[in-house]
Amino acid sequence: MMHLKFFNITSALALATTFFAACSEENHAGVLTETESGTTIASIEGSVTNEKGKPVASAKVSLISADHIAARMAPIKTATTDKSGKYTIDSVSAGDYALQIRNTEHTQSGYQTITVEDDKTDTQKLKPATSLEENASLKLKLSAYSLDKGDTLCITGTLNCIAIDDKSAKAGTVTIDEIPPMEFTNITLIRKADSKATAQDVQWDFVPGETLEVSAIQIPIVISKDVMKQAKLLNDKTTLDSMIVPVTLSTGLQNPILLSDKGDTLPLYKVENDKNNSKYLTVIPNIDVGTYTFTVASSESVIRPTQIKKASEVTEPGMRITNSESWQAFGNVLGISFWVTKDSLSSAKDSVYVDTREKESDVAFSIKAGPKSDELCAEFYKRDSTDSDDTISYYTRKDSSCHKVLDGERHHYSIFIQKHHVVIAIDGRVVDTKDFSDQFQTIPPITIGNHKLENLVIYTLGDSITQSDKGWDLLHAWLSAFYTLQK
């Protein structure tokens, strides 16, 4: 089992002693204010104490959304505690929020998340009790996230933002004080060049009175109990081999790779057609429930995971995945997965989503709209003849497997082929397994039809899964975990 520990790439910015105007609670010029919508169904009657349990008077309480970006939003509501450390915030609609609180001396702060449920008819009364602790600090090396003068870094869901000034840019580091002692898992980077905001997962755990030093981009990958649920049910254990995991990474590094704390290298596959230019896939050799932390480094040359042939955020009509040398290495073991939502058909040829019928293919398959309007079918063919010019092959359909996928909802579709064995999973649940008399010797080139497929991934798996003593149970567990990680 891989034992990796790491804290996130960009999530630790907190209240600086002096806020920049764009990030200030008091000055909201040019900053959007969050607004409420829907029915008012809650009031907050909170209390604030210090680390000794004594009430804190005149503390500033800010109610913000769970995805608050301080450089672009103002708090939804604010309040001040009375002599007893009490405060009230009325007229709060359904949603996920955070309370960020600081004392008048700016020496202590607190942070607490709350949820106002949207299925209640009576007014909810929430009574959060928040204890303030000594502020934490962050010392960040700007090169970790390629930050430069004028760029802004915010801890998502907090009031904590900072814009990089000339002094910090020259020093190459920035120190941020007044950070609430808390673990934060996401940051937002706003580049001066285009004002575009990009999110970055992090895992920065701030300890009261201590400074967290970050000098390199670090990426956390969290494997939850839900991800491994099927693995445990099907295999009586929670580990899985060679799991393909999505990674969000905003970096200017050439040929980025991931390094574990043991020095293991994990190649990254850059997802194609990614409008945010931040999506990658990696392969973790062995995973269990827990958090894996990797440092981002740069390789001298492009290194790609051998298990991944193709990954595209959105496909283009007619996209063809060719039979290159790396493709040949996949042999007759191949998986294809994508997200799909039904769209209109203008002609019969538009019924095809994926097709492998080529003149060099003796055994082929296609994925196409079925005879029923809500069905997507995998059809399997055997070539029986070729025309005199050796340009067109004729196929006989041997079998098909149809499932309710085109019902207007968004679904995840997976098909895995090994020789003559086929497994199909919809939304992580195996819905069909088949064995055929005609086996694939190699997987033919793949052509994408006229429908846009989201997050297309073409991959292979090793013998540890496909040749397991437990038959195909391990593959079924793998498909379930893979789907959960992509949701």
C-alpha positions in Angstrom: 0.0 0.0 0.0 1.2 3.4 -0.8 1.7 5.6 2.2 1.6 9.2 1.0 0.9 12.4 2.9 0.6 15.8 1.5 -1.0 19.2 1.8 -2.7 21.0 -1.0 -1.3 23.2 -3.7 -3.0 26.4 -3.0 -5.2 26.8 -0.1 -3.6 28.7 2.6 -4.1 32.3 2.2 -5.6 34.1 5.1 -6.4 37.4 6.5 -3.3 39.6 6.1 -2.8 42.2 8.9 -3.4 44.8 6.2 -5.9 43.7 3.5 -5.7 45.0 0.0 -8.7 47.1 -0.9 -10.0 44.5 -3.3 -10.0 41.9 -0.5 -11.1 44.1 2.3 -14.3 43.5 4.3 -14.8 47.2 4.7 -14.2 48.5 1.2 -16.2 46.8 -1.6 -15.6 49.1 -4.5 -15.8 47.1 -7.6 -16.7 44.0 -5.6 -19.8 42.0 -6.2 -22.1 41.4 -3.1 -23.6 37.9 -2.7 -27.3 38.0 -2.7 -29.9 35.6 -1.2 -32.6 33.9 -3.2 -35.5 31.7 -2.4 -37.5 31.6 0.8 -36.1 32.9 4.1 -36.1 29.9 6.4 -33.4 30.4 9.1 -32.1 32.7 11.7 -28.6 32.3 13.3 -28.3 32.9 17.0 -24.6 32.3 17.7 -22.2 32.7 20.5 -18.4 33.4 20.5 -15.9 32.5 23.2 -12.1 32.6 23.5 -9.9 29.6 24.1 -10.6 29.8 27.9 -14.4 29.7 27.3 -15.0 33.3 28.1 -17.4 35.4 26.0 -15.8 37.6 23.3 -17.5 41.0 23.0 -17.4 43.2 19.9 -16.2 40.4 17.7 -16.9 40.9 13.9 -19.0 38.0 12.5 -19.2 37.6 8.7 -21.7 35.2 7.0 -20.3 34.1 3.6 -21.2 31.4 1.1 -19.3 28.1 1.0 -17.7 29.1 -2.3 -17.0 32.8 -1.4 -14.2 34.5 -3.3 -13.2 37.6 -1.2 -11.6 39.5 -4.1 -15.0 39.4 -6.0 -17.7 39.1 -3.4 -18.7 40.9 -0.2 -20.1 39.1 2.9 -23.8 38.2 2.7 -24.4 39.6 6.2 -22.3 40.8 9.1 -23.0 41.1 12.9 -21.1 42.1 16.0 -21.2 40.2 19.3 -22.6 41.8 22.5 -21.1 41.8 26.0 -22.2 38.1 26.4 -20.5 37.1 23.1 -23.9 36.6 21.5 -25.0 37.7 18.0 -28.0 37.3 15.7 -28.3 37.1 11.9 -31.8 36.9 10.5 -33.3 36.1 7.1 -31.0 33.5 5.9 -32.1 31.4 2.9 -31.2 27.7 2.1 -27.6 27.0 1.3 -24.1 26.1 2.5 -22.4 28.9 4.4 -19.4 29.7 6.6 -19.0 32.0 9.6 -15.7 33.8 9.8 -15.1 35.7 13.1 -12.3 37.8 14.5 -11.7 39.8 17.7 -11.2 43.5 17.7 -7.4 43.2 18.3 -7.1 40.9 15.2 -5.1 38.4 17.3 -7.7 35.6 17.3 -10.2 34.3 14.8 -12.6 31.4 14.2 -14.2 29.7 11.3 -17.3 27.4 11.2 -19.4 25.9 8.4 -23.2 25.7 8.6 -26.0 24.5 6.3 -29.5 25.8 6.1 -31.7 23.0 4.8 -34.0 23.6 1.9 -36.7 21.0 2.7 -38.0 22.6 5.8 -41.3 24.5 6.1 -40.7 26.0 9.6 -38.1 28.7 10.2 -34.9 27.0 11.3 -33.0 28.4 14.3 -29.3 27.7 14.2 -27.2 28.2 17.3 -23.5 27.8 16.3 -20.9 28.2 19.1 -17.5 29.3 17.8 -14.3 29.4 19.9 -11.6 31.8 18.8 -8.0 30.7 18.7 -4.7 32.4 18.1 -4.2 33.2 14.4 -2.0 31.1 12.1 0.2 32.4 9.4 1.3 31.3 5.9 4.7 31.8 4.3 4.3 31.1 0.6 6.9 30.9 -2.1 5.4 32.6 -5.2 7.1 30.2 -7.6 5.0 27.4 -6.2 2.0 28.7 -8.1 3.8 30.9 -10.6 2.4 34.0 -8.9 3.6 37.5 -10.0 2.9 41.1 -9.3 -0.8 41.9 -9.6 -2.0 38.3 -9.2 -4.4 37.5 -6.4 -4.7 34.4 -4.3 -7.8 33.7 -2.2 -8.8 30.8 0.1 -12.1 29.8 -1.3 -14.9 30.0 1.2 -13.1 32.6 3.4 -12.5 36.3 3.6 -8.8 35.7 3.0 -7.3 37.1 -0.1 -4.1 38.9 -1.0 -2.8 40.6 -4.1 0.9 40.3 -4.8 2.6 43.7 -4.6 5.9 44.8 -6.0 7.8 44.1 -2.7 6.5 40.5 -2.5 7.2 39.9 -6.1 10.8 41.0 -5.7 11.3 38.9 -2.5 9.7 35.8 -4.2 7.6 35.1 -1.0 4.6 36.5 0.8 3.7 36.1 4.4 0.1 36.2 5.4 -1.1 36.6 9.0 -4.5 36.4 10.7 -5.5 33.0 9.2 -8.2 31.2 11.1 -6.8 27.9 12.6 -8.6 25.5 10.2 -8.0 23.1 7.4 -8.8 24.5 4.0 -9.1 22.5 0.8 -9.5 24.9 -2.1 -8.0 28.1 -3.3 -8.7 30.5 -6.2 -6.0 32.0 -8.3 -6.8 35.2 -10.2 -4.2 36.2 -12.8 -3.7 39.9 -13.6 -3.2 39.1 -17.3 -6.8 38.0 -17.9 -8.6 38.3 -14.6 -9.6 34.7 -15.0 -10.3 32.8 -11.7 -9.2 29.2 -11.5 -9.8 26.8 -8.6 -7.0 24.6 -7.1 -7.5 21.8 -4.6 -5.2 22.0 -1.5 -5.0 20.6 1.9 -3.5 23.2 4.2 -3.9 22.6 7.9 -3.3 25.8 9.9 -2.3 25.3 13.6 -3.0 28.1 16.1 0.0 30.4 16.5 2.1 28.6 13.9 3.3 29.4 10.4 2.8 27.0 7.6 5.5 27.2 5.0 4.7 26.3 1.4 7.5 26.3 -1.2 6.2 23.8 -3.8 2.9 23.0 -5.4 1.4 20.0 -3.6 -1.7 18.1 -4.7 -4.0 16.2 -2.4 -5.9 13.2 -3.7 -8.7 12.1 -1.3 -10.0 8.5 -1.5 -13.2 8.4 0.5 -15.0 5.4 2.0 -17.7 5.8 -0.7 -15.0 5.4 -3.4 -13.9 2.1 -1.9 -17.3 0.8 -0.8 -17.8 -1.6 -3.7 -14.2 -2.9 -3.4 -14.9 -4.0 0.1 -18.2 -5.5 -0.7 -16.9 -7.5 -3.7 -13.4 -8.4 -2.5 -13.6 -8.2 1.3 -10.8 -5.6 1.3 -10.5 -1.9 0.5 -7.4 -1.7 -1.7 -7.4 -1.5 -5.5 -4.6 -1.5 -8.0 -3.7 1.0 -10.7 -6.6 3.4 -10.1 -7.0 6.2 -12.6 -7.5 9.5 -10.7 -8.4 13.0 -12.0 -6.1 15.8 -10.9 -6.7 19.6 -11.1 -3.5 21.5 -11.5 -2.8 25.1 -12.5 0.9 25.4 -13.2 3.3 26.9 -15.6 5.7 24.0 -15.3 6.8 22.1 -18.4 6.1 18.4 -18.4 4.7 18.3 -14.8 4.8 15.0 -12.8 3.8 14.0 -9.3 6.3 12.9 -6.7 5.4 11.0 -3.5 7.2 11.5 -0.2 9.1 8.3 -1.0 10.3 9.7 -4.3 8.0 7.6 -6.5 7.2 9.3 -9.8 3.6 9.4 -11.1 3.3 10.6 -14.7 0.4 12.9 -15.7 -1.7 12.8 -18.8 -2.9 16.2 -19.9 -6.6 16.1 -20.7 -7.2 17.4 -24.3 -9.8 20.1 -25.2 -9.8 21.3 -21.6 -11.0 24.9 -21.7 -9.5 25.7 -18.3 -6.1 24.1 -19.1 -5.9 22.5 -15.7 -7.2 18.9 -15.9 -4.9 15.9 -15.8 -5.1 12.1 -15.1 -2.7 10.1 -13.1 -2.5 6.4 -12.0 -1.9 5.6 -8.4 -0.4 2.0 -8.2 -2.3 1.0 -5.1 -5.0 2.9 -3.2 -6.9 2.7 0.0 -9.1 5.0 2.0 -7.2 8.1 2.9 -5.5 11.2 1.6 -2.5 11.0 -0.7 -0.2 14.0 -1.1 2.1 14.6 -4.0 4.6 17.4 -4.8 4.4 18.7 -8.4 7.8 18.7 -10.2 8.9 19.1 -13.8 10.3 16.4 -16.0 12.9 16.8 -18.7 10.6 15.2 -21.2 7.0 14.2 -21.5 6.1 11.1 -19.4 2.6 9.7 -19.7 0.9 6.9 -17.7 1.1 3.7 -19.8 -2.4 2.8 -18.8 -4.0 5.8 -20.5 -4.2 6.1 -24.3 -6.5 9.1 -24.7 -8.3 11.5 -22.5 -10.5 14.4 -23.7 -12.8 16.8 -21.8 -15.1 17.0 -24.8 -14.8 15.0 -28.0 -15.0 16.5 -31.5 -17.1 14.8 -34.2 -15.0 12.4 -36.3 -12.2 12.3 -33.7 -10.1 9.2 -34.5 -7.9 7.4 -32.1 -5.4 5.7 -34.3 -3.5 2.4 -34.2 -0.1 3.8 -33.1 2.7 1.9 -31.4 1.4 2.9 -28.0 -2.0 1.8 -29.1 -0.7 -1.6 -30.2 0.7 -2.1 -26.7 -2.8 -2.2 -25.4 -3.3 -5.4 -27.3 -6.8 -6.8 -26.7 -7.4 -5.3 -23.3 -9.1 -1.9 -23.4 -11.6 0.2 -21.5 -13.6 3.2 -22.8 -15.6 5.5 -20.5 -17.4 8.8 -21.0 -20.3 10.9 -19.8 -23.2 11.4 -22.1 -26.5 13.3 -22.2 -29.1 12.6 -25.0 -29.1 15.1 -27.8 -31.1 15.3 -31.0 -30.6 13.0 -34.0 -30.7 14.6 -37.5 -29.9 11.5 -39.5 -29.2 7.8 -39.3 -25.5 8.3 -39.2 -25.9 10.5 -36.1 -27.0 7.4 -34.2 -23.3 6.3 -33.8 -21.4 7.4 -30.8 -18.3 5.2 -31.0 -17.3 3.0 -33.9 -14.4 0.6 -34.6 -15.5 -1.0 -37.9 -12.4 -0.6 -40.1 -11.2 -2.6 -43.0 -8.4 -4.2 -40.9 -10.8 -5.2 -38.1 -11.9 -8.9 -38.0 -13.9 -8.3 -34.8 -15.3 -4.9 -34.1 -17.9 -3.0 -31.9 -19.8 0.2 -32.0 -21.8 2.1 -29.4 -24.9 3.6 -30.9 -28.5 4.7 -30.3 -30.8 1.7 -29.9 -34.2 0.8 -31.3 -35.8 2.4 -28.2 -35.4 6.2 -28.0 -33.8 6.1 -24.5 -31.4 3.2 -25.2 -27.7 3.2 -25.9 -26.4 -0.1 -27.4 -23.1 -1.8 -27.6 -23.1 -3.9 -30.8 -20.5 -6.5 -31.7 -19.6 -7.6 -35.2 -17.6 -10.2 -37.1 -16.2 -9.3 -40.5 -17.4 -11.7 -43.2 -16.2 -10.1 -46.4 -14.3 -7.2 -48.1 -15.1 -5.6 -51.4 -12.8 -6.1 -54.5 -10.9 -2.9 -53.9 -10.1 -3.9 -50.4 -11.5 -0.6 -49.1 -14.8 -1.6 -47.5 -15.5 -4.4 -45.1 -18.8 -6.0 -44.5 -19.8 -7.1 -41.0 -22.4 -9.4 -39.4 -23.8 -8.3 -36.1 -23.2 -11.1 -33.6 -24.7 -9.6 -30.4 -25.8 -6.4 -28.7 -26.3 -5.0 -25.2 -28.8 -2.1 -24.8 -29.4 0.0 -21.7 -31.4 3.0 -20.7 -28.8 5.7 -21.0 -30.4 8.3 -23.3 -33.2 9.3 -21.0 -32.3 13.0 -20.8 -30.2 12.7 -17.7 -26.4 12.7 -17.5 -24.9 9.2 -17.3 -21.5 7.6 -17.1 -20.9 4.8 -19.6 -18.1 2.3 -19.4 -17.2 -0.7 -21.6 -14.2 -2.9 -20.9 -13.0 -5.6 -23.3 -10.5 -8.4 -22.7 -10.1 -10.9 -25.6 -13.7 -12.2 -25.9 -15.0 -11.0 -22.5 -17.0 -7.7 -22.2 -18.2 -5.8 -19.2 -20.5 -2.8 -19.4 -21.2 -0.5 -16.4 -23.6 2.4 -16.2 -23.0 5.0 -13.4 -20.5 2.7 -11.8 -22.8 -0.4 -11.7 -22.1 -3.4 -13.9 -25.2 -4.0 -16.0 -23.9 -6.7 -18.3 -21.1 -9.2 -18.8 -20.7 -11.3 -22.0 -18.4 -13.9 -23.5 -18.2 -14.2 -27.3 -16.8 -17.0 -29.5 -15.0 -14.4 -31.6 -12.3 -12.7 -29.6 -10.5 -9.4 -30.3 -6.9 -10.0 -31.3 -6.2 -6.3 -31.1 -8.5 -3.4 -30.4 -9.3 -1.6 -33.7 -8.9 2.1 -34.2 -11.7 4.1 -32.7 -13.8 6.8 -34.4 -16.1 9.1 -32.4 -19.5 9.9 -33.9 -21.3 13.3 -34.1 -22.2 13.4 -30.4 -20.2 15.2 -27.9 -18.9 12.8 -25.2 -17.7 14.4 -22.0 -14.5 13.2 -20.2 -13.7 10.5 -22.6 -11.0 8.1 -21.2 -9.5 5.2 -23.1 -7.3 3.0 -20.9 -6.1 -0.5 -20.1 -5.5 -2.4 -16.9 -2.9 -4.9 -15.7 -3.2 -8.6 -15.0 -3.6 -7.9 -11.3 -7.2 -6.9 -12.0 -8.1 -8.7 -15.3 -6.5 -12.0 -14.3 -7.6 -11.9 -10.6 -8.3 -15.2 -8.8 -11.7 -13.7 -7.9 -12.7 -13.6 -11.5 -14.2 -10.3 -12.6 -15.3 -9.1 -9.2 -12.2 -6.9 -8.8 -12.9 -5.3 -12.2 -16.4 -4.6 -11.1 -15.1 -2.9 -8.0 -12.6 -0.9 -10.0 -15.3 0.4 -12.4 -17.4 1.5 -9.4 -14.5 3.3 -7.8 -13.4 4.9 -11.1 -17.0 6.3 -11.6 -17.2 7.7 -8.1 -13.9 9.5 -8.4 -15.1 11.2 -11.6 -18.4 12.4 -10.3 
